[in-house]
């Protein structure tokens, strides 16, 4: 068991396309939960979607660059893995921006 995290490109009438997968990246989970709550999400942040727009991706890129992801812990979350996922996070942002420009929505979800 553990924290599994996914980012998908979603377009109506098409199957979701997985563009990123992380296993136990707790600080990214915390960042996404904060975004979800800012957008009105309530309750437990598990198995729910949060949509990212261009401004969200820009903020995520900034926060990653300056090591400002929130320190996040959870029973199944593992340890801080920001350095381990640094390149994968940057690749996710590049791909997500491309999908946005092609008319897709970008959605993050997780399960723990």
Secondary structure as the mmCIF struct_conf table of DSSP 4:
data_model
#
loop_
_struct_conf.conf_type_id
_struct_conf.id
_struct_conf.beg_label_comp_id
_struct_conf.beg_label_asym_id
_struct_conf.beg_label_seq_id
_struct_conf.end_label_comp_id
_struct_conf.end_label_asym_id
_struct_conf.end_label_seq_id
STRN STRN1 UNK A 4 UNK A 10
TURN_TY1_P TURN_TY1_P1 UNK A 12 UNK A 13
BEND BEND1 UNK A 14 UNK A 14
STRN STRN2 UNK A 17 UNK A 23
BEND BEND2 UNK A 24 UNK A 24
HELX_RH_AL_P HELX_RH_AL_P1 UNK A 26 UNK A 38
TURN_TY1_P TURN_TY1_P2 UNK A 39 UNK A 40
BEND BEND3 UNK A 43 UNK A 43
BEND BEND4 UNK A 46 UNK A 47
STRN STRN3 UNK A 49 UNK A 52
HELX_RH_AL_P HELX_RH_AL_P2 UNK A 54 UNK A 65
TURN_TY1_P TURN_TY1_P3 UNK A 66 UNK A 67
HELX_LH_PP_P HELX_LH_PP_P1 UNK A 69 UNK A 71
TURN_TY1_P TURN_TY1_P4 UNK A 75 UNK A 77
BEND BEND5 UNK A 79 UNK A 79
TURN_TY1_P TURN_TY1_P5 UNK A 82 UNK A 85
HELX_RH_AL_P HELX_RH_AL_P3 UNK A 86 UNK A 101
TURN_TY1_P TURN_TY1_P6 UNK A 102 UNK A 103
STRN STRN4 UNK A 105 UNK A 111
#
